[in-house]
Amino acid sequence: MPGVARGGSGLVVAARRAGAGTLTAVRLTEFWERMNAQFGEAYAQSVAKDQVLAELGDRTVNRALADGQDVKTVWRAVAEAFDVPERLR
């Protein structure tokens, strides 16, 4: 479907007309929803702040996101490192 971006789960996350800022916000929102679903809200923040992941170039989730790493790449690294269930991948 032209003009539509799809997230890692295959869901339509935003139309191109919404603009890149909105698409990024939607992807980050979905990322944090998945983090919270996997770890709970408090522990998700701790994982993001404290866990250094080799798959992210020996950076934390927060640092990788701040450095502009693709959100889907960050989520995949978390999913692999913490054996996230398939339903959340």
Residue frames as a rotation matrix with the C-alpha (Angstrom) as fourth column:
MET 1
0.590 0.808 0.000 0.00
0.808 -0.590 0.000 0.00
0.000 0.000 -1.000 0.00
PRO 2
-0.200 -0.744 0.637 1.79
0.687 -0.570 -0.451 3.17
0.699 0.347 0.625 -1.14
GLY 3
-0.182 0.024 0.983 2.40
-0.292 -0.956 -0.031 5.90
0.939 -0.293 0.181 1.38
VAL 4
0.823 0.487 0.293 1.98
-0.436 0.209 0.875 3.68
0.365 -0.848 0.385 4.42
ALA 5
-0.351 -0.932 0.088 4.69
-0.728 0.212 -0.652 2.71
0.589 -0.293 -0.753 6.90
ARG 6
0.677 0.555 -0.483 4.40
-0.161 0.752 0.639 -0.61
0.718 -0.355 0.598 8.68
GLY 7
0.310 -0.522 0.794 5.81
-0.950 -0.128 0.286 -1.48
-0.048 -0.843 -0.536 12.10
GLY 8
-0.700 -0.711 -0.067 7.70
-0.709 0.703 -0.056 -4.64
0.087 0.008 -0.996 12.99
SER 9
-0.597 0.547 0.587 4.45
-0.043 0.709 -0.704 -6.38
-0.801 -0.446 -0.399 13.89
GLY 10
-0.784 0.283 0.552 2.98
0.617 0.261 0.742 -5.65
0.066 0.923 -0.379 10.47
LEU 11
0.216 0.888 -0.407 0.51
0.864 -0.368 -0.343 -3.11
-0.454 -0.278 -0.847 11.84
VAL 12
0.139 -0.099 0.985 0.03
0.637 -0.753 -0.165 0.13
0.759 0.650 -0.041 10.01
VAL 13
-0.139 -0.287 -0.948 1.67
0.964 -0.257 -0.064 2.69
-0.226 -0.923 0.313 12.26
ALA 14
-0.022 0.171 -0.985 1.28
0.098 -0.980 -0.172 5.90
-0.995 -0.101 0.005 10.31
ALA 15
0.705 0.234 0.669 0.50
0.690 -0.009 -0.724 7.31
-0.163 0.972 -0.168 6.91
ARG 16
-0.311 -0.895 0.318 3.20
0.941 -0.337 -0.027 9.28
0.131 0.291 0.948 5.14
ARG 17
0.031 0.380 0.924 0.98
0.345 -0.872 0.347 12.36
0.938 0.308 -0.158 5.16
ALA 18
0.875 0.310 -0.371 1.19
0.430 -0.146 0.891 12.42
0.222 -0.939 -0.261 8.97
GLY 19
0.615 -0.712 0.339 4.84
-0.591 -0.701 -0.399 13.45
0.522 0.046 -0.852 8.75
ALA 20
-0.013 -0.755 -0.656 8.09
0.069 0.653 -0.754 11.91
0.997 -0.055 0.044 9.97
GLY 21
-0.711 -0.267 0.650 7.79
-0.563 -0.339 -0.754 13.34
0.422 -0.902 0.091 13.49
THR 22
0.230 0.889 0.396 4.47
-0.972 0.233 0.041 11.60
-0.056 -0.394 0.917 14.02
LEU 23
0.647 -0.046 -0.761 5.80
-0.269 0.920 -0.284 8.31
0.713 0.389 0.583 12.65
THR 24
-0.448 -0.883 -0.144 8.74
-0.061 0.190 -0.980 8.45
0.892 -0.430 -0.139 15.06
ALA 25
-0.541 0.316 0.779 6.43
-0.835 -0.315 -0.452 9.27
0.102 -0.895 0.434 17.96
VAL 26
0.587 0.801 -0.114 4.15
-0.792 0.598 0.121 6.34
0.165 0.019 0.986 17.09
ARG 27
0.350 -0.536 -0.768 7.08
-0.016 0.817 -0.577 3.95
0.936 0.214 0.277 16.85
LEU 28
-0.727 -0.631 0.269 8.45
-0.242 -0.131 -0.961 5.13
0.642 -0.764 -0.058 20.20
THR 29
-0.132 0.773 0.620 5.02
-0.991 -0.109 -0.075 4.85
0.009 -0.625 0.781 21.76
GLU 30
0.759 0.398 -0.514 4.70
-0.460 0.888 0.009 1.26
0.461 0.229 0.858 20.55
PHE 31
-0.137 -0.906 -0.401 8.23
-0.013 0.407 -0.913 0.53
0.991 -0.120 -0.068 21.76
TRP 32
-0.780 -0.182 0.598 7.43
-0.545 -0.272 -0.793 1.72
0.307 -0.945 0.113 25.29
GLU 33
0.325 0.928 0.183 4.11
-0.943 0.302 0.140 -0.13
0.074 -0.218 0.973 25.27
ARG 34
0.620 -0.164 -0.767 6.00
-0.123 0.946 -0.301 -3.33
0.775 0.281 0.567 24.48
MET 35
-0.530 -0.847 0.031 8.68
-0.100 0.026 -0.995 -2.61
0.842 -0.530 -0.098 27.09
ASN 36
-0.493 0.416 0.764 6.00
-0.867 -0.305 -0.393 -2.00
0.069 -0.856 0.512 29.73
ALA 37
0.614 0.749 -0.250 4.09
-0.742 0.656 0.141 -5.14
0.270 0.099 0.958 28.71
GLN 38
0.343 -0.574 -0.744 7.25
0.065 0.804 -0.591 -7.25
0.937 0.154 0.313 29.02
PHE 39
-0.524 -0.789 -0.320 8.85
0.433 0.076 -0.898 -5.78
0.733 -0.609 0.302 32.13
GLY 40
0.406 0.616 -0.675 6.25
0.911 -0.333 0.244 -3.62
-0.075 -0.714 -0.697 33.88
GLU 41
0.854 0.052 0.518 6.54
0.244 -0.919 -0.309 0.14
0.460 0.390 -0.797 33.87
ALA 42
0.809 -0.560 0.180 9.17
-0.496 -0.484 0.720 0.61
-0.316 -0.672 -0.670 36.60
TYR 43
0.257 -0.752 0.607 11.44
0.201 0.656 0.728 -2.24
-0.945 -0.065 0.320 35.53
ALA 44
0.612 0.000 0.791 11.17
0.791 0.021 -0.612 -1.23
-0.017 1.000 0.013 31.86
GLN 45
0.919 -0.273 0.283 12.69
-0.239 -0.960 -0.148 2.13
0.312 0.069 -0.947 32.77
SER 46
0.520 -0.744 0.419 15.45
-0.484 0.147 0.862 0.40
-0.703 -0.652 -0.284 34.71
VAL 47
0.360 -0.350 0.865 16.24
0.647 0.762 0.040 -1.97
-0.673 0.545 0.501 31.84
ALA 48
0.775 0.019 0.632 16.38
0.558 -0.489 -0.670 0.95
0.296 0.872 -0.390 29.41
LYS 49
0.841 -0.415 0.348 18.65
-0.488 -0.860 0.152 2.98
0.236 -0.297 -0.925 31.68
ASP 50
0.411 -0.668 0.621 20.95
-0.752 0.136 0.644 0.32
-0.515 -0.732 -0.447 33.13
GLN 51
0.490 -0.191 0.850 21.33
0.250 0.965 0.073 -2.69
-0.835 0.177 0.521 30.83
VAL 52
-0.081 -0.614 -0.785 24.15
-0.812 -0.416 0.409 -2.45
-0.578 0.671 -0.465 28.30
LEU 53
0.684 0.427 0.591 23.41
-0.006 0.814 -0.581 -4.59
-0.729 0.394 0.559 25.25
ALA 54
-0.395 -0.887 0.238 26.10
0.182 0.178 0.967 -5.88
-0.901 0.425 0.091 22.91
GLU 55
-0.139 0.439 0.888 23.57
0.965 0.263 0.020 -5.85
-0.225 0.859 -0.460 20.05
LEU 56
0.887 0.450 0.105 23.35
0.461 -0.876 -0.137 -2.08
0.030 0.170 -0.985 20.48
GLY 57
0.303 -0.860 0.410 27.08
0.219 -0.356 -0.908 -1.52
0.927 0.365 0.081 20.27
ASP 58
-0.360 -0.399 -0.843 27.54
0.863 0.201 -0.464 -1.87
0.355 -0.894 0.272 24.03
ARG 59
-0.831 0.227 0.508 25.02
-0.301 -0.951 -0.068 0.90
0.468 -0.209 0.859 24.71
THR 60
-0.707 0.707 0.033 21.92
0.210 0.254 -0.944 1.07
-0.675 -0.660 -0.328 26.85
VAL 61
-0.093 0.796 0.598 18.49
0.993 0.115 0.002 1.29
-0.068 0.594 -0.801 25.27
ASN 62
0.703 0.394 -0.592 18.25
0.444 -0.894 -0.068 4.94
-0.556 -0.215 -0.803 26.29
ARG 63
-0.116 -0.840 -0.531 21.66
-0.183 -0.507 0.842 5.78
-0.976 0.195 -0.095 24.79
ALA 64
-0.722 -0.127 0.680 20.90
0.561 0.468 0.683 3.91
-0.405 0.874 -0.267 21.55
LEU 65
0.284 0.907 0.312 17.61
0.956 -0.242 -0.166 5.77
-0.075 0.345 -0.935 21.15
ALA 66
0.639 -0.108 -0.762 19.25
0.144 -0.956 0.256 9.11
-0.756 -0.273 -0.595 21.99
ASP 67
-0.437 -0.890 -0.131 21.93
-0.092 -0.101 0.991 8.37
-0.895 0.445 -0.038 19.40
GLY 68
-0.084 0.505 -0.859 19.23
-0.921 -0.368 -0.126 7.92
-0.379 0.781 0.497 16.77
GLN 69
-0.961 -0.228 0.155 19.29
-0.174 0.937 0.302 4.13
-0.215 0.264 -0.940 16.51
ASP 70
-0.478 0.816 -0.324 16.22
-0.467 0.076 0.881 2.80
0.744 0.572 0.344 14.71
VAL 71
-0.141 0.521 0.842 13.48
-0.984 0.018 -0.176 1.95
-0.107 -0.853 0.511 17.22
LYS 72
0.831 0.476 -0.287 12.77
-0.522 0.846 -0.106 -1.42
0.193 0.238 0.952 15.62
THR 73
0.141 -0.874 -0.465 16.46
-0.075 0.459 -0.885 -2.34
0.987 0.160 0.000 15.86
VAL 74
-0.614 -0.322 0.721 16.48
-0.686 -0.234 -0.689 -1.42
0.391 -0.917 -0.077 19.55
TRP 75
0.310 0.809 0.499 13.35
-0.932 0.361 -0.006 -3.47
-0.185 -0.463 0.867 20.22
ARG 76
0.754 -0.068 -0.653 14.81
-0.263 0.880 -0.395 -6.49
0.602 0.470 0.646 18.41
ALA 77
-0.340 -0.939 -0.043 17.94
-0.227 0.126 -0.966 -6.25
0.913 -0.319 -0.256 20.56
VAL 78
-0.439 0.281 0.853 15.84
-0.898 -0.113 -0.425 -6.12
-0.023 -0.953 0.302 23.74
ALA 79
0.624 0.776 -0.086 13.69
-0.781 0.623 -0.047 -9.02
0.017 0.096 0.995 22.53
GLU 80
0.454 -0.543 -0.706 16.76
-0.091 0.760 -0.643 -11.18
0.886 0.356 0.296 21.89
ALA 81
-0.547 -0.781 0.302 18.61
-0.344 -0.119 -0.931 -10.24
0.763 -0.613 -0.203 25.07
PHE 82
-0.662 0.354 0.660 15.61
-0.717 -0.041 -0.696 -10.87
-0.220 -0.934 0.281 27.34
ASP 83
-0.966 0.257 0.015 13.91
0.249 0.915 0.317 -13.73
0.068 0.310 -0.948 25.49
VAL 84
-0.586 0.790 -0.179 10.72
-0.642 -0.588 -0.493 -11.74
-0.494 -0.174 0.852 24.94
PRO 85
-0.229 0.584 0.779 7.71
0.304 0.803 -0.512 -13.91
-0.925 0.120 -0.361 24.04
GLU 86
-0.760 -0.090 0.643 6.82
0.642 0.048 0.765 -14.10
-0.100 0.995 0.021 20.36
ARG 87
0.219 0.962 0.163 3.49
0.970 -0.232 0.067 -12.30
0.102 0.143 -0.984 20.92
LEU 88
0.701 -0.016 -0.713 5.38
0.282 -0.912 0.297 -9.13
-0.655 -0.409 -0.635 21.87
ARG 89
-0.312 -0.940 0.138 8.00
0.501 -0.039 0.865 -9.26
-0.807 0.338 0.483 19.14
